[in-house]
Amino acid sequence: MTEEKVIRKKIRATGLMAQYMKEYFLELDHCARTGEKKVAWCTSVGPAELLHSLGFVVHYPENHGAMLGTSRIAADLIPYANTLGFSPDICSYLTSDIGSYVTNNTPLTKAYGIEKIPKPDVLVFDTNQCRDVQDWMSWYARELKIPIMGIHAPKYPSEITEIHVESMAKQTEELVKPLEEISGNKFDIDKLREVIKLSRECTELWGKVLKTASASPSPITFFDGTIHMGPAVVLRGTPQAVDYYKVLLTELEERIANGEGALEEEKHRLYWEGMPIWGRLRAHSELFANLKACVLASTYCNSWIFSSFDEKDPFRSMAKAYAEIFIVRSEEYKEKYIKEMIDLYKIDGIIYHDAKTCPANSNCRYGMHLRLEKETGIPSLILNGDLNDMRLVSDEQTKTNIEAFIEQLEEN
């Protein structure tokens, strides 16, 4: 295999994203310290639109967990959560975030001068991703003695039915009264409609950004996507997120018009299934680039496309959007979805990340990868690792396996 360094092109819009993200975190910190606005913590695929409409500023612990992973301090913090009774085998977002809290060690300090995680006035969860988010928020509710409320989603449906939508819509509506009392603001359906419209615009633009990868060569990589999804996670429902993705999409469309790819040379087109390995984003990006392999699409980054949002029917459309996400669907649905992605992005091979502490988002444990390989003829590779706990990642084994996989693609 070649050792030649292949240049990965930088995205100009990154500077604008950094500015918006800084403003967001500084507002969170200011409101937590001054009480100017109430602070809500929300799971990343939870009813953030309702919270925004009631005047809350919203913090996402999963986003903080990813920051702990990229800053590579998560493994040092996880043992502190383990001493509180949390198993080493559960979500390492959860354990590293709680470890961050009990040690008052957060990457927000280095990045923005924020001394500690902004304290919440309320905790809101949606179990559409996994059980862990509820237990995660429940620990903070007990520790900080603050109210907690949540939505319980259907598990592993092939189709989202009227019963599913009605149940989640009703649960969301039932949050309004207690959230009014905590926020001190009266619920306004028109404000909610406005936020939902902005969220839909944001996430549909994000979807268009990701679909630019269907071009050959691809103007964007999966590793770019894990960074540039930030506004779709923490700023959806705001004008800034919409503005940002318009800028990013224009830049990527310019690359396509100019025949410019994200890599100097794209020889193989790969799909990443599962969570990122946050502490190795740069290393893995460079490894694949040096092998002329563009990891250009994923189900993970697509998790923040909510085309079902409809401001004309806010509660039901939120319920549908948050019930139909990929992570909670049946194996039958997931197989169909990935086959569609293979065709859309002209995929040569699939990388499955089997994340030790994230079984809900590891889709190679029940034979799906072999069934898809048999049906499509597209080869696959399983990488054993974790989203945050780098003690579970073998860099040498990962490198060896990826190089062998690329050799296999070349032989084919």
C-alpha positions as CSV (number, residue, x, y, z in Angstrom):
1,M,0.0,0.0,0.0
2,T,1.2,3.5,-0.8
3,E,2.5,5.8,2.0
4,E,2.0,8.9,-0.1
5,K,0.0,11.6,1.6
6,V,-3.2,12.4,-0.3
7,I,-4.4,15.9,0.3
8,R,-7.9,16.3,1.8
9,K,-9.5,19.5,0.7
10,K,-10.7,21.9,3.4
11,I,-14.2,23.3,3.4
12,R,-14.3,27.1,3.4
13,A,-17.6,27.2,5.2
14,T,-16.1,25.7,8.3
15,G,-15.2,29.1,9.7
16,L,-18.8,30.3,9.6
17,M,-19.9,27.1,11.3
18,A,-17.3,27.7,14.1
19,Q,-18.7,31.2,14.6
20,Y,-22.3,30.0,14.9
21,M,-21.3,27.2,17.3
22,K,-19.3,29.6,19.5
23,E,-22.2,32.0,19.7
24,Y,-24.5,29.1,20.6
25,F,-22.3,27.8,23.5
26,L,-21.6,31.3,24.8
27,E,-25.4,32.0,25.0
28,L,-26.0,28.7,26.8
29,D,-23.3,29.6,29.4
30,H,-24.6,33.2,29.8
31,C,-28.2,32.0,30.3
32,A,-27.2,29.3,32.8
33,R,-25.2,31.9,34.8
34,T,-27.7,34.8,34.7
35,G,-31.0,33.1,34.4
36,E,-31.9,35.4,31.5
37,K,-33.5,32.4,29.8
38,K,-34.2,28.9,31.1
39,V,-31.9,26.1,30.1
40,A,-33.3,22.7,28.9
41,W,-31.2,19.6,28.3
42,C,-32.7,17.5,25.5
43,T,-31.7,14.3,23.8
44,S,-30.4,14.9,20.3
45,V,-33.4,13.5,18.5
46,G,-35.9,14.9,21.0
47,P,-38.6,17.6,21.0
48,A,-36.2,20.5,20.7
49,E,-38.7,22.5,18.6
50,L,-41.2,22.6,21.5
51,L,-38.5,23.8,23.8
52,H,-37.3,26.6,21.5
53,S,-40.9,27.8,21.0
54,L,-41.2,28.2,24.8
55,G,-38.1,30.3,25.0
56,F,-35.6,27.7,26.4
57,V,-32.0,27.6,25.3
58,V,-31.2,24.0,24.6
59,H,-28.2,21.9,25.5
60,Y,-27.6,18.4,24.0
61,P,-25.6,16.0,26.2
62,E,-24.9,13.7,23.3
63,N,-23.3,16.6,21.4
64,H,-21.1,17.2,24.5
65,G,-20.4,13.4,24.6
66,A,-19.1,13.7,21.0
67,M,-16.9,16.7,22.0
68,L,-15.4,14.5,24.8
69,G,-14.7,11.9,22.2
70,T,-13.0,14.2,19.7
71,S,-11.0,15.8,22.4
72,R,-9.8,12.3,23.4
73,I,-10.4,12.7,27.1
74,A,-13.4,10.4,27.3
75,A,-11.5,7.3,28.4
76,D,-10.0,9.2,31.3
77,L,-13.5,10.2,32.5
78,I,-15.4,7.0,32.0
79,P,-14.0,5.3,35.2
80,Y,-15.6,8.0,37.3
81,A,-19.0,7.0,36.1
82,N,-18.1,3.4,36.6
83,T,-17.5,4.1,40.3
84,L,-21.1,5.5,40.5
85,G,-22.5,2.1,39.3
86,F,-22.6,2.6,35.6
87,S,-21.3,-0.5,33.7
88,P,-18.3,-0.1,31.3
89,D,-20.5,-1.8,28.7
90,I,-23.2,0.9,28.4
91,C,-23.1,4.0,26.3
92,S,-19.7,5.7,26.5
93,Y,-21.4,9.0,25.7
94,L,-23.3,8.6,29.0
95,T,-20.4,7.5,31.1
96,S,-17.9,10.0,29.7
97,D,-20.4,12.9,30.1
98,I,-21.2,12.0,33.7
99,G,-17.5,11.6,34.3
100,S,-17.0,15.0,32.8
101,Y,-19.6,16.4,35.2
102,V,-18.3,14.9,38.4
103,T,-14.7,16.0,37.6
104,N,-15.7,19.4,36.1
105,N,-13.6,18.6,33.1
106,T,-15.2,19.7,29.9
107,P,-13.8,20.6,26.4
108,L,-16.0,23.7,26.6
109,T,-13.4,25.3,28.8
110,K,-10.6,25.1,26.2
111,A,-12.8,25.8,23.3
112,Y,-14.9,28.7,24.7
113,G,-13.6,29.6,28.1
114,I,-16.8,28.0,29.7
115,E,-15.9,26.8,33.2
116,K,-18.5,24.1,33.5
117,I,-21.4,22.5,31.7
118,P,-24.4,24.8,31.7
119,K,-26.8,23.7,34.5
120,P,-30.3,22.8,33.3
121,D,-33.7,23.9,34.6
122,V,-35.4,20.8,33.1
123,L,-34.4,17.6,31.4
124,V,-36.3,16.2,28.4
125,F,-35.7,12.9,26.7
126,D,-37.1,10.7,23.9
127,T,-36.3,7.0,24.0
128,N,-36.4,6.8,20.2
129,Q,-32.7,6.1,20.2
130,C,-32.2,3.8,23.2
131,R,-32.9,3.2,26.8
132,D,-29.6,4.8,27.8
133,V,-30.8,8.4,27.2
134,Q,-33.5,8.0,29.8
135,D,-31.2,6.6,32.4
136,W,-28.6,9.3,31.6
137,M,-31.1,12.1,32.1
138,S,-32.5,10.4,35.2
139,W,-29.1,10.4,36.9
140,Y,-28.9,14.2,36.4
141,A,-32.5,14.6,37.7
142,R,-31.6,12.9,40.9
143,E,-28.2,14.6,41.2
144,L,-29.4,18.1,40.5
145,K,-32.9,17.7,41.9
146,I,-34.6,19.1,38.8
147,P,-37.7,18.0,36.9
148,I,-37.4,15.4,34.1
149,M,-40.0,14.4,31.5
150,G,-39.9,12.4,28.3
151,I,-41.5,10.6,25.4
152,H,-41.5,6.9,24.9
153,A,-41.1,5.8,21.3
154,P,-42.0,2.5,19.5
155,K,-39.2,0.0,19.1
156,Y,-38.1,-1.6,15.9
157,P,-41.1,-0.9,13.6
158,S,-41.0,-1.7,9.9
159,E,-43.7,0.9,9.3
160,I,-44.7,3.9,11.3
161,T,-48.4,3.5,11.9
162,E,-51.2,5.9,12.9
163,I,-51.1,4.4,16.4
164,H,-47.3,5.3,16.7
165,V,-47.9,8.8,15.6
166,E,-50.9,9.4,17.8
167,S,-49.1,8.0,20.9
168,M,-46.0,10.2,20.5
169,A,-48.0,13.3,19.5
170,K,-50.1,13.0,22.6
171,Q,-47.1,12.5,24.8
172,T,-45.5,15.6,23.3
173,E,-48.6,17.7,23.9
174,E,-48.6,16.6,27.5
175,L,-45.2,18.2,28.0
176,V,-46.6,21.7,27.2
177,K,-48.2,22.5,30.6
178,P,-45.2,21.6,32.8
179,L,-42.8,23.2,30.4
180,E,-44.9,26.4,30.5
181,E,-44.6,26.5,34.3
182,I,-40.8,26.0,34.2
183,S,-40.1,28.5,31.4
184,G,-42.5,31.1,32.7
185,N,-43.8,31.5,29.1
186,K,-47.2,30.8,27.6
187,F,-47.2,28.3,24.8
188,D,-47.8,29.9,21.4
189,I,-48.7,27.5,18.6
190,D,-47.6,30.1,16.0
191,K,-44.1,30.2,17.5
192,L,-44.0,26.4,17.4
193,R,-45.0,26.5,13.7
194,E,-42.2,28.9,13.0
195,V,-39.6,26.8,14.7
196,I,-40.8,23.6,13.0
197,K,-40.6,25.4,9.6
198,L,-37.0,26.4,10.3
199,S,-36.1,22.9,11.5
200,R,-37.5,21.4,8.3
201,E,-35.6,23.9,6.1
202,C,-32.4,23.2,8.1
203,T,-32.6,19.5,7.9
204,E,-33.7,19.3,4.3
205,L,-30.8,21.5,3.3
206,W,-28.6,19.2,5.3
207,G,-30.0,16.3,3.3
208,K,-29.1,18.1,0.1
209,V,-25.6,18.6,1.4
210,L,-25.2,14.9,2.1
211,K,-26.7,14.0,-1.3
212,T,-23.9,15.9,-3.1
213,A,-21.8,12.9,-2.3
214,S,-23.7,11.0,-5.0
215,A,-21.5,13.0,-7.5
216,S,-18.3,11.4,-8.8
217,P,-15.9,12.4,-7.4
218,S,-17.7,13.2,-4.1
219,P,-17.2,16.8,-2.9
220,I,-17.6,15.7,0.7
221,T,-16.6,12.8,3.0
222,F,-18.3,11.1,5.9
223,F,-15.6,12.6,8.1
224,D,-16.6,16.1,6.9
225,G,-20.2,15.2,7.6
226,T,-19.6,14.3,11.2
227,I,-18.3,17.8,11.8
228,H,-20.7,19.8,9.7
229,M,-23.8,18.0,11.1
230,G,-23.2,20.2,14.2
231,P,-25.7,22.9,13.3
232,A,-28.4,20.3,12.3
233,V,-28.0,18.8,15.8
234,V,-27.8,21.9,18.1
235,L,-29.1,24.8,16.0
236,R,-32.0,23.3,14.1
237,G,-35.1,25.5,14.6
238,T,-32.9,28.7,14.2
239,P,-32.3,30.9,11.2
240,Q,-28.5,30.5,11.7
241,A,-28.7,26.8,10.8
242,V,-30.6,27.5,7.6
243,D,-28.2,30.2,6.6
244,Y,-25.2,28.0,7.3
245,Y,-26.4,25.0,5.2
246,K,-27.2,27.4,2.3
247,V,-23.6,28.5,2.3
248,L,-22.2,25.0,2.6
249,L,-24.4,23.6,-0.1
250,T,-23.3,26.4,-2.5
251,E,-19.7,25.6,-1.9
252,L,-20.2,21.8,-2.5
253,E,-22.2,22.5,-5.7
254,E,-19.3,24.6,-6.9
255,R,-17.0,21.7,-6.3
256,I,-19.3,19.4,-8.4
257,A,-19.5,22.0,-11.2
258,N,-15.7,22.2,-11.2
259,G,-15.2,18.4,-11.1
260,E,-13.5,18.8,-7.8
261,G,-13.6,16.0,-5.2
262,A,-13.0,16.0,-1.5
263,L,-9.9,13.9,-2.1
264,E,-7.1,14.5,-4.6
265,E,-8.0,11.1,-6.1
266,E,-11.1,9.0,-5.5
267,K,-10.6,5.3,-6.6
268,H,-13.1,3.6,-4.2
269,R,-16.4,4.8,-2.8
270,L,-17.3,3.5,0.6
271,Y,-20.3,3.7,3.0
272,W,-19.9,4.0,6.8
273,E,-22.6,2.2,8.8
274,G,-22.8,3.0,12.5
275,M,-21.3,5.5,14.9
276,P,-18.1,7.5,14.2
277,I,-15.0,6.6,16.2
278,W,-14.7,10.2,17.5
279,G,-11.2,9.9,18.9
280,R,-9.9,8.7,15.5
281,L,-11.7,10.9,13.0
282,R,-8.6,12.6,11.6
283,A,-6.5,9.4,11.7
284,H,-9.1,7.4,9.8
285,S,-9.9,10.2,7.4
286,E,-6.2,10.3,6.4
287,L,-5.9,6.5,6.3
288,F,-8.7,6.2,3.8
289,A,-7.6,9.2,1.8
290,N,-4.1,7.7,1.5
291,L,-5.7,4.6,0.1
292,K,-7.6,6.7,-2.4
293,A,-10.8,5.5,-0.7
294,C,-13.6,8.1,-0.2
295,V,-15.9,7.2,2.7
296,L,-18.6,9.5,1.4
297,A,-21.9,8.5,3.0
298,S,-23.5,7.1,6.2
299,T,-26.7,6.4,7.9
300,Y,-25.4,8.3,11.0
301,C,-25.2,11.7,9.4
302,N,-28.6,11.1,7.7
303,S,-30.1,10.8,11.2
304,W,-30.8,14.6,11.3
305,I,-33.0,14.8,8.1
306,F,-36.6,15.4,9.2
307,S,-38.6,15.9,6.1
308,S,-41.8,14.9,7.9
309,F,-41.9,18.2,9.8
310,D,-45.0,20.2,8.9
311,E,-45.8,23.5,10.5
312,K,-49.5,23.0,9.6
313,D,-49.7,19.9,11.9
314,P,-46.9,20.6,14.4
315,F,-47.4,17.9,17.1
316,R,-48.2,15.0,14.7
317,S,-45.4,15.9,12.3
318,M,-42.9,16.1,15.2
319,A,-44.1,12.7,16.4
320,K,-43.7,11.1,12.9
321,A,-40.3,12.7,12.3
322,Y,-38.9,11.5,15.6
323,A,-40.5,8.0,15.4
324,E,-39.2,7.1,11.9
325,I,-35.4,7.6,12.5
326,F,-33.2,4.8,11.3
327,I,-31.7,3.7,14.6
328,V,-35.0,2.4,16.0
329,R,-36.3,0.7,12.9
330,S,-36.5,-3.0,12.1
331,E,-33.8,-5.0,10.4
332,E,-36.1,-5.3,7.4
333,Y,-36.4,-1.6,7.1
334,K,-32.7,-1.0,7.6
335,E,-31.7,-3.5,4.9
336,K,-34.0,-1.8,2.4
337,Y,-32.7,1.6,3.3
338,I,-29.0,0.6,3.0
339,K,-29.7,-1.0,-0.4
340,E,-31.1,2.3,-1.6
341,M,-28.0,4.1,-0.3
342,I,-25.7,1.7,-2.2
343,D,-27.5,2.6,-5.4
344,L,-27.7,6.3,-4.7
345,Y,-24.0,6.8,-3.8
346,K,-22.6,4.1,-6.2
347,I,-21.0,2.3,-3.3
348,D,-18.1,-0.2,-3.8
349,G,-17.9,-1.4,-0.2
350,I,-19.4,-0.9,3.3
351,I,-17.6,-0.3,6.6
352,Y,-19.6,-1.5,9.6
353,H,-18.5,0.0,13.0
354,D,-19.4,-2.5,15.7
355,A,-19.3,0.0,18.7
356,K,-18.8,-1.9,21.9
357,T,-20.9,0.4,24.0
358,C,-23.6,1.2,21.4
359,P,-25.5,-1.9,20.4
360,A,-28.5,0.1,19.3
361,N,-26.4,1.7,16.5
362,S,-24.2,-1.4,15.6
363,N,-26.0,-3.1,12.8
364,C,-23.7,-6.1,12.1
365,R,-24.5,-8.2,15.2
366,Y,-27.5,-10.2,13.7
367,G,-26.2,-11.1,10.3
368,M,-27.5,-8.1,8.4
369,H,-24.1,-7.4,6.8
370,L,-23.9,-10.9,5.4
371,R,-27.5,-10.8,4.1
372,L,-26.8,-7.5,2.3
373,E,-23.5,-8.7,0.9
374,K,-25.3,-11.8,-0.5
375,E,-28.1,-9.8,-2.0
376,T,-26.1,-6.9,-3.4
377,G,-22.6,-8.4,-4.0
378,I,-21.1,-5.4,-2.2
379,P,-18.3,-6.5,0.1
380,S,-18.2,-5.3,3.7
381,L,-15.7,-5.0,6.6
382,I,-16.5,-4.9,10.3
383,L,-14.3,-2.6,12.5
384,N,-14.4,-3.4,16.2
385,G,-14.2,-0.2,18.3
386,D,-16.3,2.3,20.2
387,L,-17.6,5.8,19.8
388,N,-15.8,7.3,22.8
389,D,-13.8,4.7,24.7
390,M,-10.5,4.5,22.8
391,R,-9.3,1.7,25.1
392,L,-11.6,-0.5,23.0
393,V,-9.9,0.5,19.7
394,S,-6.8,-1.2,18.2
395,D,-5.2,1.2,15.8
396,E,-2.9,-1.4,14.3
397,Q,-5.7,-3.9,13.8
398,T,-7.9,-1.3,12.3
399,K,-5.2,-0.2,9.9
400,T,-4.4,-3.7,8.8
401,N,-8.0,-4.6,8.3
402,I,-8.8,-1.5,6.2
403,E,-5.7,-2.0,4.0
404,A,-6.6,-5.6,3.4
405,F,-10.2,-4.6,2.5
406,I,-9.0,-2.0,0.0
407,E,-6.7,-4.6,-1.5
408,Q,-9.8,-6.8,-1.9
409,L,-11.7,-4.1,-3.6
410,E,-8.8,-3.5,-6.0
411,E,-8.6,-7.2,-6.8
412,N,-12.3,-7.2,-7.6
